[in-house]
């Protein structure tokens, strides 16, 4: 694994050079970004306690080394496995011990576009029980909610009702400005890791870092073009094996782009987060939502390589 990570870091340095010609504008300014992670205790592998423990241990160690204080969003349904509830809950506690924050991401990662409002509301309430208890044990409050699939409601009325309900429970919505199809890379990486295919893991990790730099550049330019400055960015990632192995290289790439790592609370002080947004059945960056609310066309982000979208790498 040390060899793998060394190769990833080397690739990251190469990508920094490759993109320099495209990214010179604004490199002198101080940028800021908040890291957020969805689907705690682990994304896509709720059935494997061993993987969940290992992934979170690696991820938390690397976040600490990088000086990143993140917010993790919990699906409490992933805690309730017979004989494993205490160990899964301990994973959440480890985030708080390390100084990170936790938020509510509903109990079951419910799909808002197909769930009646009352069903969504019940799932939201059910998803806060243990997280709230863990925070209150440490004298802290449950403050943040993140919509599943980044979808805030299929209709204007649904979105308004949900916004009112969240406010009634003292939640602050955790928006996202840098969104991506990172989960597709994570799926391919998990397949390669399960097969102990180290060369393929390296290829996927390298492609992931190259893709993420393109994504970051895209939203920097989108923000500057629409707002006239670069917003305090909020990055969405997931707790998975890919990020456990690559988060240090990703942090290094962001440092090269002059990013300061801030908390979600600090990011939300940016005036842009009070802008009007549209109702969308898609999960979109908030920058897209603000643009659409102004009657502007959104600009689709860079696509992942075609071979990442298929179950097996044809090469």
LOPA-509337 format. One record per residue (C-alpha): residue in one letter; z, x negated, y negated. Coordinates in pm, whole numbers, plus 50000, padded with zeros to 5 digits. Layout:
# residues N
AZXY/...
# end
This chain:
# residues 315
X500005000050000/X500684970849764/X497104959149824/X495854994449754/X497734997349427/X496614962649318/X493024973249374/X493605005249177/X495064986448884/X492124962048887/X489734991548884/X491655006848595/X491164975248389/X487434975848468/X487165012148357/X488865003748030/X486024979147959/X483315003148074/X484515030547842/X485275008547543/X481815014047392/X482365051347400/X485965051647287/X486265029046985/X486845057346739/X490555062846682/X491805034046895/X493725020146599/X495855051446564/X499005059246760/X498355086847007/X500995106447195/X501065124747527/X503575144547731/X503405143348111/X503965175748300/X503795181448675/X503185214748848/X504115228649189/X507435211249256/X508765201449501/X505225192249615/X501735205649565/X499795216449873/X502225201950127/X505145226050121/X505355224050502/X506175186650515/X509655176950399/X509075140250488/X505985138350267/X507735157449989/X510675133449982/X508475102449991/X506035114649726/X508805124349484/X510685091749541/X507575071049463/X506585092449167/X510035091749006/X510355054149049/X507025048348878/X507735072848597/X510975054448527/X509215020748528/X506555034148289/X509155048848053/X507875084448100/X510175114548066/X508315143848222/X508755180948280/X508285194348633/X507415230648698/X508935245749009/X507645270749266/X510975280349420/X509245296449718/X508575261049842/X512315255249879/X512955281650142/X512165265050473/X514695269050756/X517005239250776/X515395222550473/X516635241850170/X519305216450077/X516915186750104/X514205204449908/X516695214349639/X517895178249630/X514345168049530/X514665189849219/X518075174949147/X516575139949163/X514265148948874/X517255159248663/X519265128448763/X516405107048632/X516445125248298/X513415147548343/X513305184748271/X512445214048497/X510645246448419/X509655278648594/X506215281648753/X506965314648934/X508335318249285/X505105319949483/X502475305649246/X501345341349209/X497745348749103/X497955366948772/X494415380948779/X495145401549091/X498865409149043/X500085440248860/X502265431648563/X505495443548727/X504765422749038/X504125391748829/X507305397848630/X509385400948947/X507915368849088/X508675351048762/X512315362048767/X512655352749133/X511295318249052/X514065308748811/X517235312849019/X517845278049162/X516175259548877/X518395276848622/X521495269548831/X520645232448863/X520095229148490/X523255248248397/X525305225748626/X524345197748388/X524975217348072/X521265223148016/X519145254447975/X516015266248150/X513565266347860/X509985263447979/X507555285348167/X504065275848279/X501575302348380/X500125298548727/X496525286548733/X496935283748352/X495985320548331/X497985339748074/X496775374748165/X493545392148261/X493635415647958/X494955414447603/X497575440547686/X498755421747995/X499025389347797/X500965406247514/X503395422447757/X503965389847940/X504445370747613/X507045396247501/X508805394347837/X508935356447828/X510405357547479/X513025382647594/X514165357147853/X514165328747599/X511225310347754/X508895287147569/X505385286547717/X504305251747826/X500645248947724/X498205222347843/X495635203847635/X494405179147899/X493465198348212/X491295185848496/X490195190848854/X492675164448969/X493625186949262/X490195181049422/X490715143449421/X494205149149564/X492795169249854/X490285142049944/X492965115149907/X495345134150135/X492625136150402/X491945098850378/X495625090050386/X496245111950689/X493425092950865/X494825059350744/X491395052750592/X492405027050328/X488855019150203/X488235056050139/X491625059449968/X490645031049735/X487295047049659/X488895080849582/X491625065249370/X489085045149173/X486915075949117/X490005095349008/X490965069948744/X487395068148611/X487225106148599/X490615109248424/X489545084948153/X486455106048090/X488655137148073/X491075121047827/X488235109247602/X486695144147613/X489855161447492/X490525134747230/X487105141347078/X487435179047118/X490785178846939/X489595156146658/X486465176846609/X488245210346598/X491605201946440/X490605171946232/X493155150546415/X494245143546772/X496885168146884/X500065156547056/X498505160147400/X500115177447699/X498785164848031/X498845186048347/X499185168148680/X500555178149020/X503155163249249/X501005149149526/X500245117249719/X497425107249486/X499635106749178/X502505090549368/X500165061349439/X498205061249111/X500515072348829/X501225036448724/X497505028948689/X496985061648501/X499845052948264/X498315018548211/X494975033948117/X496705056547863/X498625027447714/X495315009147671/X494185039447469/X497225035247240/X499225064347378/X502945067947326/X504695087447602/X506685116547459/X508515146847598/X507145182047617/X509665191947349/X508305165147116/X504695174947184/X505385211247094/X506375201446741/X502655197546668/X501515225446437/X498465232246656/X500595249446920/X501165278746683/X497435286146655/X496025319246783/X494555318447133/X492235341047331/X492845360347649/X490965343747935/X490765350348306/X490075313148349/X492595285048337/X491595266748021/X492915239047800/X494655253447495/X492155234747280/X489425256547434/X491565287647374/X492045279047007/X488335272446964/X487345305047132/X489825323946913/X487915310246611/X484625322246757/X483515287346858/X481915278247189/X484015258147429/X482675224847552/X482965220347927/X484795189248037/X483215161748250/X482655170648614/X484085152748913/X481645134749149/X479835158149385/X481255140249692/X484805148549575/X484015185649594/X483245184649967/X485695181950254/X484335148750379/X482895119250192/X479285116550321/X479185079250259/
# end
